[in-house]
Amino acid sequence: MTTAVLAGPVLSACTSADPTDQVRDSAQAFLADWSGGDTEGAAARTDDEALAATLLDQTATDLPGATLTADLGDVAVDTDEGATATATWTATWDLAAAPDWTYQATLDLTRDGDADGWTVTAEPTLVHPELAEGQHLQLTRTLPDRAAITDATGAPLFTPTEVVTVGVDTAQVTDLPALAAALSAATGVSAEEIAADVQAAPSGQFVPVITLRRPDFEAIRAQVFDLPGAVFPTDTRLLAPSPRFGAALLGRVGAATAEVLEETTGDDDQPLYAEGDQLGLSGLQRAYQEQLTGTAGFTVAVISLDTATGDTGRVVDTLDPVPGTPVQTPLVPAVQNAADAAVAGQALATHVVVIRPGTGEVVAVSSNEAATAANALAGQFPPGSSMKTMTATALLSAGTVTPDTAVACPGTTVVDGREFENEDQFDLGTVPFTQAFAQSCNTTFIQQGLTLPDDALSAAAASYGVGTDWQLPVGVFSGTVPATSTGTTKAADAIGQGEVLMSPAQMALVAAGIASGTPAAPVEVVGAEPAGSAPAGPGQAVLDQLRPMMRQVVLTGTATALADQGEVYGKTGTAEFGTTTPPDSHGWFVGYQLGGPQGDLAFAVLVEAGQSSSVAVGVADAFLSGLSPQG
């Protein structure tokens, strides 16, 4: 039922002998009932209750979910007859998920048998002045084309793309188990899930299985096209260049969900959008929903109630939709494509995040099909020996060691009764600190780390932004390094185990801070408010010592596979997790390239459960090899 709010006072009964006041009271009472949702009460105030009820109920159908504000204007009584009158009023409809619609209208009234009573004439014009007998209103709501999310150059990243939905027409199915099995084999969707969805649907209903880009559908077309009951409607959707392109950051667009509709409301707490609208469901597409979607417009026409007439309607009012405005990201397609190609070669969940040193700009965020894309930015993983970039920062800052300091690297070391070891218990004896770093000697970093104040490692990490509450449209886990760890936990923290957790994005930010010397807050959208204060950094003297150590990792240490990739600096990491014996391990490589084909780039590679850092080094190698020159 349509509800509305009537502006101005409402009188409960006629109290004046002045006909003008009587007409005003009667008109206002009619509008009050209508505006209060009491269409029966409003109809009873007319000269044809049945017709008026039909008109008001039809209007509620024509303007679904709309609410009305009615402002009564001038009242005029026929001075010759004294038995007829008119009342002007302004209708303002708060349309569902569209701007308000306002127009001027008139009520005709006649005096009834009661000397003080007036009734509203039941006629179509009481709803809208253009409405005639046998007609009703037709509201058509339109959204503007969605504004673009662009790359660093301003080129749109999402474009209209043809898609095919593989689905089932329940009325055409002849052998459901066979159909479900065949569709499952082609699409990867569970046969049990397909069968259950079809069985739950009424006969003749379309049941979607999966929506594919046209090339992906063509790859399975021969397997599915002739299956009895399978149907393949096509559509156009706004999609990124590839299914995984910047997915964690950019997000995706699709049919509005109840959750998305609930979070996009106007000043009156009414939804700005409607079911069926193509809206941002995740990432920047969702975070910048209103800016990208714009404002809906509408057209109102009067059209014959008799659909057989073929009446297409006569437009009585229109409001053009207001386009949204683009959102520019720092993404560089050439870098993103290289990262996507590098992770695609891995069967295990793999992520690459690339940051521009000095600016904090996120230039690529990549996760392969096996991965949960959000983990590239928000995942929480032990960083393993990639943490030694920060442990070394703490040690160098404290003056405990220099790159040339001779340090012990035994195969094992014991802390409070717990034995820690190097990979395969390798033993370097006594070596320069740089060599212990390059070869990733756990025992060195544990022994040296235990000499530091308990909060030294946390402070060193914070100098690169670790632990900062970044204020970003798409959240980034900034890591956690306890400031109060002691004993075995403090020992484990020094080598990226214990209670230390990081995301690939934050580790890339650490690498960017080392590369530039000026750590920066992350930037996901060009021109947006800063995500936070720029980290202080550890100071130039520390970085001047740390950078050559990271270079030796590539030249003589655990990442020599990257030695032919130009000027690359880095740190490998193997991070144990889980409860198996021996434990599973993530593989990390964190580093930066100076003067490469796409300029200076810092990056972090994580291969979940990769067991060794070598697999992450291989992904880094593929990424750097795939970079094309700037142009």
C-alpha positions as CSV (number, residue, x, y, z in Angstrom):
1,M,0.0,0.0,0.0
2,T,1.3,3.5,-0.8
3,T,2.1,5.6,2.1
4,A,2.8,9.3,2.3
5,V,3.1,12.3,4.5
6,L,0.8,15.3,4.2
7,A,2.3,18.7,4.8
8,G,0.4,21.2,6.9
9,P,-2.2,20.7,9.6
10,V,-5.0,18.2,9.2
11,L,-8.4,19.1,10.7
12,S,-10.6,16.4,12.1
13,A,-13.9,18.0,11.2
14,C,-15.3,21.0,9.4
15,T,-15.6,23.8,11.9
16,S,-16.2,26.8,9.7
17,A,-19.2,28.0,7.9
18,D,-17.0,29.6,5.2
19,P,-17.2,27.3,2.1
20,T,-13.6,28.0,1.2
21,D,-12.5,26.6,4.6
22,Q,-14.9,23.7,4.2
23,V,-13.4,22.8,0.8
24,R,-9.9,23.1,2.2
25,D,-10.8,20.8,5.1
26,S,-12.3,18.2,2.9
27,A,-9.4,18.2,0.3
28,Q,-6.9,18.1,3.1
29,A,-8.7,15.2,4.8
30,F,-8.7,13.2,1.5
31,L,-5.0,13.9,0.9
32,A,-4.3,13.0,4.6
33,D,-5.9,9.6,4.2
34,W,-4.2,8.9,0.9
35,S,-0.9,10.1,2.3
36,G,-1.3,8.0,5.4
37,G,-1.8,4.9,3.4
38,D,-5.5,4.6,4.0
39,T,-6.8,4.3,0.5
40,E,-10.1,3.1,1.6
41,G,-10.6,6.1,3.8
42,A,-9.5,8.4,1.0
43,A,-11.9,6.7,-1.5
44,A,-14.8,7.1,1.0
45,R,-14.3,10.9,0.7
46,T,-15.1,10.8,-3.0
47,D,-18.3,10.7,-5.0
48,D,-17.4,7.2,-6.4
49,E,-15.7,5.1,-3.7
50,A,-15.1,2.1,-5.9
51,L,-13.6,4.1,-8.8
52,A,-11.4,6.1,-6.4
53,A,-10.2,3.0,-4.7
54,T,-9.3,1.5,-8.0
55,L,-7.4,4.6,-9.1
56,L,-5.4,4.8,-5.8
57,D,-4.6,1.1,-5.7
58,Q,-3.4,1.2,-9.3
59,T,-1.2,4.2,-8.5
60,A,0.4,2.1,-5.7
61,T,1.1,-0.6,-8.3
62,D,2.4,1.9,-10.8
63,L,4.8,3.5,-8.3
64,P,6.0,0.5,-6.3
65,G,7.6,1.4,-3.0
66,A,7.1,5.1,-3.5
67,T,6.0,7.4,-0.7
68,L,4.1,10.7,-1.2
69,T,4.2,14.1,0.3
70,A,1.2,16.2,-0.5
71,D,1.2,20.0,-0.2
72,L,-2.3,21.6,-0.4
73,G,-2.3,24.9,-2.3
74,D,-5.0,27.4,-3.3
75,V,-8.8,26.6,-2.9
76,A,-11.4,28.2,-5.1
77,V,-15.2,27.9,-4.8
78,D,-17.5,28.5,-7.8
79,T,-19.1,31.8,-6.6
80,D,-22.1,31.4,-9.1
81,E,-23.3,28.0,-8.1
82,G,-21.5,27.5,-4.8
83,A,-21.7,23.8,-5.3
84,T,-18.3,23.1,-7.0
85,A,-14.8,23.9,-6.1
86,T,-11.2,23.2,-7.0
87,A,-8.1,22.7,-4.8
88,T,-4.6,22.7,-6.2
89,W,-1.9,20.6,-4.6
90,T,1.7,19.6,-5.1
91,A,2.5,15.9,-5.3
92,T,6.1,14.8,-4.4
93,W,6.7,11.1,-4.8
94,D,9.8,9.7,-3.1
95,L,10.4,7.0,-5.7
96,A,12.1,3.8,-4.7
97,A,15.8,4.0,-5.7
98,A,15.3,7.1,-7.8
99,P,15.1,10.9,-7.2
100,D,11.8,12.5,-6.1
101,W,9.1,13.2,-8.7
102,T,7.2,16.4,-8.2
103,Y,4.2,17.8,-10.1
104,Q,1.2,20.1,-9.7
105,A,-2.3,18.6,-9.6
106,T,-5.9,19.6,-9.0
107,L,-8.8,18.1,-7.0
108,D,-12.3,18.8,-8.1
109,L,-14.9,18.8,-5.3
110,T,-18.7,19.1,-5.1
111,R,-20.9,19.9,-2.2
112,D,-22.7,16.9,-0.8
113,G,-26.1,16.7,0.9
114,D,-24.6,18.0,4.2
115,A,-24.4,21.7,4.0
116,D,-20.9,21.6,5.5
117,G,-19.7,18.6,3.5
118,W,-17.7,18.4,0.3
119,T,-16.6,15.3,-1.7
120,V,-13.7,14.9,-4.0
121,T,-14.6,14.0,-7.6
122,A,-13.4,10.5,-8.4
123,E,-11.6,10.9,-11.7
124,P,-8.1,9.9,-13.1
125,T,-6.9,13.5,-12.8
126,L,-6.9,13.4,-9.1
127,V,-3.8,11.2,-9.4
128,H,-2.1,13.2,-12.3
129,P,-3.4,15.9,-14.5
130,E,-2.4,14.0,-17.7
131,L,-4.2,10.8,-16.7
132,A,-7.4,9.9,-18.6
133,E,-10.0,7.2,-18.2
134,G,-8.6,3.8,-19.1
135,Q,-5.0,4.8,-18.5
136,H,-2.4,4.4,-15.8
137,L,1.1,5.6,-15.0
138,Q,4.2,3.7,-16.2
139,L,7.4,4.4,-14.3
140,T,10.7,3.5,-16.0
141,R,13.8,3.8,-13.9
142,T,17.3,4.0,-15.5
143,L,20.8,4.0,-14.2
144,P,23.6,5.8,-16.1
145,D,26.5,3.8,-17.5
146,R,28.8,3.0,-14.7
147,A,31.8,5.3,-14.4
148,A,35.2,3.8,-15.0
149,I,37.8,2.6,-12.7
150,T,41.0,3.5,-14.5
151,D,44.7,2.6,-14.5
152,A,47.6,4.9,-13.7
153,T,47.2,6.6,-17.1
154,G,43.5,7.2,-16.8
155,A,42.5,4.3,-19.2
156,P,39.4,2.4,-18.2
157,L,40.1,-1.0,-16.7
158,F,36.5,-2.4,-16.8
159,T,34.8,-2.6,-20.2
160,P,31.5,-4.1,-21.5
161,T,32.2,-7.7,-22.1
162,E,30.0,-10.5,-23.6
163,V,29.3,-13.3,-21.2
164,V,27.4,-16.6,-21.5
165,T,25.6,-18.2,-18.6
166,V,25.6,-22.0,-18.6
167,G,22.3,-23.0,-17.1
168,V,19.4,-25.5,-17.0
169,D,15.8,-25.1,-18.3
170,T,14.1,-27.5,-15.8
171,A,11.3,-28.2,-18.3
172,Q,13.7,-29.6,-20.8
173,V,15.7,-32.0,-18.6
174,T,15.4,-35.7,-19.5
175,D,18.2,-37.2,-17.4
176,L,19.2,-35.0,-14.5
177,P,22.1,-37.1,-13.1
178,A,23.7,-37.3,-16.6
179,L,23.2,-33.6,-17.2
180,A,24.6,-32.6,-13.9
181,A,27.6,-34.9,-14.3
182,A,28.4,-33.5,-17.8
183,L,28.0,-29.9,-16.8
184,S,30.2,-30.5,-13.7
185,A,32.9,-32.1,-15.9
186,A,32.9,-29.0,-18.2
187,T,32.6,-26.2,-15.6
188,G,34.0,-27.6,-12.4
189,V,30.8,-26.9,-10.5
190,S,29.8,-29.8,-8.2
191,A,27.3,-32.2,-9.9
192,E,25.5,-32.6,-6.5
193,E,25.1,-28.8,-6.3
194,I,23.7,-28.6,-9.8
195,A,21.3,-31.5,-9.3
196,A,20.1,-30.0,-6.0
197,D,19.5,-26.6,-7.5
198,V,17.5,-28.0,-10.4
199,Q,15.4,-30.3,-8.2
200,A,14.5,-27.3,-6.0
201,A,13.3,-25.1,-8.9
202,P,9.8,-25.2,-10.4
203,S,9.4,-26.7,-13.8
204,G,10.3,-24.3,-16.6
205,Q,12.5,-22.1,-14.4
206,F,16.0,-21.2,-15.5
207,V,18.7,-22.4,-13.1
208,P,22.1,-20.8,-13.6
209,V,25.2,-22.9,-13.2
210,I,28.1,-20.6,-14.1
211,T,28.7,-17.4,-16.1
212,L,31.7,-17.3,-18.4
213,R,33.3,-14.8,-20.7
214,R,32.7,-15.7,-24.3
215,P,36.2,-17.2,-25.0
216,D,35.9,-19.4,-21.9
217,F,32.5,-20.6,-22.9
218,E,33.7,-21.4,-26.4
219,A,36.4,-23.6,-24.8
220,I,33.7,-25.9,-23.3
221,R,31.0,-25.4,-25.9
222,A,31.4,-28.8,-27.5
223,Q,31.0,-30.5,-24.1
224,V,27.8,-28.8,-23.2
225,F,25.9,-27.3,-26.1
226,D,23.9,-30.4,-27.1
227,L,23.0,-31.6,-23.6
228,P,19.2,-31.9,-23.2
229,G,18.1,-29.3,-20.8
230,A,21.2,-27.1,-21.0
231,V,20.6,-23.5,-22.2
232,F,23.0,-20.6,-22.7
233,P,21.6,-17.1,-22.5
234,T,24.1,-14.3,-23.3
235,D,24.5,-10.9,-21.7
236,T,27.0,-8.0,-21.4
237,R,28.7,-7.2,-18.1
238,L,31.3,-4.7,-17.0
239,L,34.5,-6.7,-16.5
240,A,38.2,-6.3,-15.9
241,P,40.6,-7.4,-18.7
242,S,40.8,-10.9,-17.2
243,P,39.0,-12.7,-14.4
244,R,41.9,-12.4,-11.9
245,F,43.1,-8.9,-13.0
246,G,43.7,-6.9,-9.8
247,A,40.7,-8.8,-8.3
248,A,41.6,-8.2,-4.6
249,L,41.8,-4.4,-5.2
250,L,39.4,-3.7,-8.0
251,G,36.6,-6.1,-7.0
252,R,33.8,-7.0,-9.3
253,V,30.4,-5.8,-10.6
254,G,27.3,-7.9,-10.5
255,A,23.6,-8.1,-9.7
256,A,22.9,-6.2,-6.5
257,T,22.8,-8.3,-3.3
258,A,20.6,-7.6,-0.3
259,E,23.8,-6.7,1.7
260,V,25.0,-4.2,-0.9
261,L,21.5,-2.6,-1.2
262,E,21.3,-2.3,2.6
263,E,24.6,-0.4,2.8
264,T,23.8,2.1,0.0
265,T,21.0,4.3,1.4
266,G,20.2,8.0,1.0
267,D,19.6,10.7,3.6
268,D,16.2,9.2,4.3
269,D,17.7,5.7,4.9
270,Q,16.0,4.5,1.7
271,P,18.0,2.3,-0.7
272,L,19.6,4.3,-3.6
273,Y,19.5,1.2,-5.8
274,A,17.2,-1.7,-6.6
275,E,17.3,-5.4,-7.2
276,G,18.7,-6.2,-10.6
277,D,21.0,-3.2,-10.7
278,Q,24.6,-3.9,-11.6
279,L,26.6,-2.7,-8.6
280,G,30.0,-3.1,-7.1
281,L,30.1,-6.3,-5.0
282,S,33.6,-6.0,-3.7
283,G,36.9,-4.1,-3.8
284,L,37.0,-0.5,-5.1
285,Q,33.9,-1.1,-7.1
286,R,32.0,-1.5,-3.8
287,A,34.0,1.0,-1.8
288,Y,33.2,3.8,-4.3
289,Q,29.7,2.6,-5.1
290,E,27.9,5.9,-5.3
291,Q,30.7,7.7,-7.0
292,L,30.9,5.1,-9.7
293,T,27.2,4.3,-10.1
294,G,25.8,7.8,-10.3
295,T,22.2,8.7,-9.7
296,A,19.2,7.0,-11.3
297,G,16.8,8.9,-13.6
298,F,13.3,8.0,-14.6
299,T,10.6,8.5,-17.2
300,V,6.9,8.6,-16.4
301,A,4.4,7.9,-19.1
302,V,0.6,7.5,-19.3
303,I,-0.4,4.2,-20.9
304,S,-3.5,2.3,-21.7
305,L,-4.7,-0.2,-19.1
306,D,-5.6,-2.4,-22.1
307,T,-2.3,-4.0,-23.0
308,A,-3.8,-5.4,-26.3
309,T,-3.9,-1.8,-27.7
310,G,-0.1,-1.8,-28.0
311,D,0.0,1.6,-26.5
312,T,3.7,2.5,-25.9
313,G,2.8,5.4,-23.6
314,R,3.0,9.2,-23.7
315,V,5.8,10.6,-21.6
316,V,4.6,13.2,-19.0
317,D,7.8,13.7,-17.1
318,T,11.4,12.6,-17.3
319,L,14.6,13.1,-15.3
320,D,17.9,12.2,-16.9
321,P,20.2,9.9,-14.8
322,V,23.4,11.6,-13.5
323,P,26.6,9.8,-14.4
324,G,29.1,8.9,-11.8
325,T,32.7,10.0,-11.9
326,P,35.8,7.8,-12.5
327,V,38.1,6.4,-9.9
328,Q,41.8,6.4,-10.8
329,T,44.1,3.7,-9.5
330,P,47.9,3.5,-9.7
331,L,47.7,0.1,-11.4
332,V,50.0,-0.3,-14.3
333,P,48.6,-3.0,-16.7
334,A,52.0,-4.1,-17.9
335,V,53.1,-4.8,-14.3
336,Q,49.8,-6.4,-13.5
337,N,49.9,-8.6,-16.5
338,A,53.4,-9.7,-15.7
339,A,52.4,-10.6,-12.1
340,D,49.3,-12.4,-13.3
341,A,51.3,-14.5,-15.7
342,A,53.8,-15.3,-13.0
343,V,51.3,-16.6,-10.5
344,A,49.3,-18.4,-13.1
345,G,52.1,-20.9,-13.5
346,Q,51.7,-22.1,-9.9
347,A,49.3,-24.8,-8.8
348,L,49.5,-23.6,-5.1
349,A,47.9,-20.4,-3.9
350,T,50.2,-17.6,-5.0
351,H,50.2,-13.8,-4.6
352,V,52.3,-11.0,-5.9
353,V,51.9,-7.4,-4.7
354,V,53.9,-4.6,-6.3
355,I,54.5,-1.1,-4.8
356,R,56.1,2.0,-6.3
357,P,59.0,3.0,-4.0
358,G,58.8,6.5,-2.7
359,T,55.1,6.9,-3.3
360,G,53.5,3.8,-1.8
361,E,51.3,3.4,-5.0
362,V,49.9,-0.1,-5.5
363,V,50.8,-0.8,-9.1
364,A,49.8,-4.5,-9.2
365,V,47.9,-7.0,-7.0
366,S,47.8,-10.5,-8.3
367,S,46.6,-13.9,-7.0
368,N,46.1,-17.0,-9.0
369,E,43.0,-19.2,-9.3
370,A,44.0,-21.4,-6.5
371,A,44.3,-18.5,-4.1
372,T,41.8,-16.5,-2.1
373,A,42.4,-13.1,-3.8
374,A,41.8,-11.1,-0.7
375,N,44.8,-12.7,1.0
376,A,47.1,-10.6,-1.2
377,L,46.1,-7.5,0.8
378,A,44.5,-8.7,4.0
379,G,46.0,-12.1,4.5
380,Q,47.8,-12.8,7.8
381,F,50.8,-15.1,7.4
382,P,54.1,-15.7,9.3
383,P,56.7,-14.0,7.1
384,G,59.6,-16.4,8.0
385,S,63.0,-15.2,7.1
386,S,61.7,-12.3,5.0
387,M,61.3,-10.8,8.5
388,K,65.1,-10.6,8.8
389,T,64.9,-7.3,6.8
390,M,63.3,-5.8,10.0
391,T,65.4,-7.8,12.5
392,A,68.5,-6.6,10.7
393,T,67.1,-3.1,10.8
394,A,66.8,-3.4,14.6
395,L,70.3,-4.8,15.0
396,L,71.9,-2.2,12.7
397,S,69.9,0.6,14.4
398,A,71.1,-0.5,17.8
399,G,74.7,-0.7,16.7
400,T,74.9,-4.3,17.8
401,V,76.4,-5.3,14.5
402,T,77.6,-3.9,11.3
403,P,77.5,-5.7,7.9
404,D,81.2,-6.8,8.5
405,T,80.8,-7.9,12.1
406,A,81.9,-11.5,12.6
407,V,78.9,-13.5,13.9
408,A,78.4,-17.2,14.7
409,C,76.2,-19.3,12.5
410,P,75.9,-22.7,14.2
411,G,73.6,-25.4,12.8
412,T,71.4,-25.2,15.9
413,T,70.9,-23.0,19.0
414,V,68.9,-23.6,22.2
415,V,66.7,-20.9,23.9
416,D,65.1,-21.8,27.2
417,G,65.3,-25.5,26.4
418,R,63.9,-25.2,22.8
419,E,66.1,-26.0,19.9
420,F,66.1,-23.8,16.8
421,E,67.9,-24.8,13.7
422,N,68.9,-23.6,10.2
423,E,67.5,-25.3,7.2
424,D,69.0,-28.8,7.2
425,Q,71.1,-27.6,10.1
426,F,73.7,-25.9,7.9
427,D,76.6,-24.5,9.9
428,L,78.7,-21.6,8.5
429,G,80.9,-21.2,11.5
430,T,81.8,-17.6,12.1
431,V,81.1,-15.3,9.2
432,P,80.4,-11.6,8.4
433,F,76.9,-10.5,9.3
434,T,76.2,-9.9,5.6
435,Q,76.9,-13.5,4.8
436,A,74.7,-14.7,7.6
437,F,71.9,-12.5,6.2
438,A,72.5,-13.7,2.6
439,Q,72.4,-17.3,3.5
440,S,69.5,-16.8,5.9
441,C,71.1,-18.1,9.1
442,N,68.4,-18.5,11.7
443,T,70.7,-19.2,14.5
444,T,72.6,-15.9,14.0
445,F,69.5,-13.8,14.0
446,I,68.1,-15.6,17.1
447,Q,71.3,-15.2,19.1
448,Q,71.7,-11.5,18.0
449,G,68.0,-10.7,18.4
450,L,67.9,-11.9,22.0
451,T,70.5,-9.1,22.9
452,L,68.0,-6.4,21.8
453,P,65.5,-4.7,24.1
454,D,62.1,-6.5,24.0
455,D,60.5,-3.7,21.9
456,A,63.3,-3.2,19.5
457,L,62.0,-5.5,16.8
458,S,58.5,-4.0,17.0
459,A,60.0,-0.5,16.7
460,A,62.1,-1.4,13.7
461,A,59.0,-2.9,12.0
462,A,56.9,0.2,12.8
463,S,59.5,2.4,11.1
464,Y,58.3,0.7,7.8
465,G,54.6,1.1,8.7
466,V,54.1,-2.3,10.2
467,G,51.2,-2.2,12.7
468,T,49.7,1.0,11.2
469,D,45.9,1.2,11.0
470,W,45.9,2.1,7.3
471,Q,42.7,3.9,6.3
472,L,42.1,2.5,2.9
473,P,39.0,1.8,0.7
474,V,40.1,-1.8,0.5
475,G,41.7,-3.0,3.7
476,V,45.4,-3.9,4.0
477,F,46.6,-6.0,7.0
478,S,49.6,-4.0,8.1
479,G,51.1,-6.8,10.2
480,T,51.8,-7.3,13.9
481,V,55.1,-7.6,15.7
482,P,54.7,-7.9,19.5
483,A,56.7,-5.4,21.7
484,T,56.6,-7.6,24.8
485,S,57.8,-11.0,23.6
486,T,60.5,-12.8,25.6
487,G,62.3,-16.0,25.6
488,T,61.5,-18.5,22.9
489,T,58.7,-16.3,21.5
490,K,61.2,-13.4,21.1
491,A,63.6,-15.8,19.4
492,A,61.0,-17.0,17.0
493,D,59.8,-13.5,16.3
494,A,63.3,-12.6,15.1
495,I,63.1,-15.1,12.3
496,G,59.5,-14.3,11.3
497,Q,57.8,-17.1,13.3
498,G,56.4,-16.9,16.8
499,E,53.7,-14.2,17.0
500,V,54.7,-12.2,13.9
501,L,52.2,-12.0,11.1
502,M,52.3,-10.1,7.8
503,S,50.4,-9.7,4.6
504,P,52.0,-9.7,1.1
505,A,51.0,-6.1,0.7
506,Q,52.7,-4.9,3.9
507,M,55.9,-6.9,3.1
508,A,55.9,-5.1,-0.3
509,L,55.6,-1.8,1.5
510,V,58.5,-2.7,3.7
511,A,60.6,-3.5,0.6
512,A,59.5,-0.2,-1.0
513,G,60.6,1.7,2.1
514,I,64.0,0.1,2.0
515,A,64.4,0.8,-1.7
516,S,63.4,4.5,-1.5
517,G,64.6,5.4,2.0
518,T,61.3,7.3,2.4
519,P,58.6,4.8,3.5
520,A,55.2,5.9,2.3
521,A,51.6,5.1,3.2
522,P,49.9,2.8,0.7
523,V,48.0,4.4,-2.1
524,E,45.1,2.5,-3.7
525,V,43.3,5.5,-5.4
526,V,45.0,8.4,-7.0
527,G,44.1,11.7,-5.3
528,A,42.4,10.0,-2.3
529,E,42.9,11.1,1.3
530,P,46.2,9.7,2.7
531,A,45.9,6.3,4.3
532,G,47.9,7.5,7.2
533,S,51.1,9.3,8.1
534,A,54.2,8.3,6.3
535,P,56.3,5.9,8.4
536,A,59.5,7.4,9.9
537,G,61.9,4.9,8.3
538,P,65.0,3.6,10.1
539,G,67.3,6.4,8.9
540,Q,69.7,6.6,6.0
541,A,72.7,5.2,7.9
542,V,70.9,1.9,8.5
543,L,69.6,1.7,5.0
544,D,73.1,2.3,3.5
545,Q,74.1,-0.9,5.4
546,L,71.0,-2.9,4.8
547,R,70.7,-2.5,1.0
548,P,74.1,-4.1,0.2
549,M,73.2,-7.0,2.4
550,M,69.9,-7.5,0.4
551,R,71.9,-7.2,-2.8
552,Q,74.1,-10.1,-1.6
553,V,71.1,-12.3,-1.2
554,V,70.7,-12.1,-5.0
555,L,74.4,-12.2,-5.9
556,T,75.7,-14.9,-3.6
557,G,72.9,-16.0,-1.2
558,T,69.5,-17.8,-1.3
559,A,68.1,-15.9,-4.4
560,T,70.9,-16.3,-7.0
561,A,68.3,-17.3,-9.6
562,L,67.5,-13.6,-9.8
563,A,71.1,-12.5,-10.4
564,D,70.5,-12.0,-14.2
565,Q,67.4,-9.8,-13.6
566,G,69.3,-6.5,-13.3
567,E,69.7,-4.6,-10.1
568,V,67.6,-6.7,-7.7
569,Y,67.7,-6.7,-3.9
570,G,65.8,-9.0,-1.7
571,K,65.3,-11.5,1.1
572,T,63.9,-15.0,0.9
573,G,61.7,-16.6,3.6
574,T,60.4,-20.0,4.6
575,A,57.7,-19.7,7.2
576,E,56.5,-22.8,9.1
577,F,52.8,-23.1,10.0
578,G,50.3,-25.8,11.1
579,T,50.7,-28.8,13.3
580,T,52.1,-31.5,10.9
581,T,55.5,-33.1,11.5
582,P,57.5,-31.9,9.8
583,P,55.5,-28.6,9.6
584,D,54.3,-27.2,6.3
585,S,55.9,-23.9,5.2
586,H,55.0,-20.9,3.1
587,G,57.6,-19.6,0.6
588,W,58.4,-15.9,0.4
589,F,60.5,-13.5,-1.6
590,V,60.5,-9.8,-0.7
591,G,62.6,-7.3,-2.7
592,Y,62.9,-4.6,-5.2
593,Q,64.3,-3.9,-8.7
594,L,66.0,-0.6,-9.5
595,G,66.0,0.8,-13.1
596,G,63.9,-2.0,-14.5
597,P,61.7,-1.9,-17.6
598,Q,58.9,-0.3,-15.5
599,G,61.2,1.8,-13.4
600,D,61.8,1.1,-9.7
601,L,59.5,-1.5,-8.3
602,A,59.2,-3.2,-4.9
603,F,57.3,-6.4,-4.5
604,A,56.5,-9.4,-2.3
605,V,55.8,-12.9,-3.5
606,L,54.0,-15.5,-1.3
607,V,53.4,-19.1,-2.3
608,E,51.1,-20.6,0.4
609,A,52.4,-24.0,1.5
610,G,55.2,-23.7,-1.0
611,Q,57.5,-25.5,1.4
612,S,60.6,-23.6,0.3
613,S,61.5,-20.0,-0.6
614,S,62.9,-21.3,-3.9
615,V,59.4,-21.5,-5.4
616,A,58.8,-17.9,-4.5
617,V,62.1,-16.9,-6.0
618,G,60.9,-18.7,-9.2
619,V,57.7,-16.7,-9.3
620,A,59.7,-13.5,-8.8
621,D,62.0,-14.5,-11.7
622,A,58.9,-15.1,-13.9
623,F,57.4,-11.8,-12.8
624,L,60.6,-9.8,-13.6
625,S,61.1,-11.6,-16.9
626,G,57.5,-10.7,-17.9
627,L,57.9,-7.0,-17.4
628,S,57.7,-5.1,-20.7
629,P,59.4,-1.7,-21.2
630,Q,57.6,1.5,-20.3
631,G,56.0,3.1,-23.3
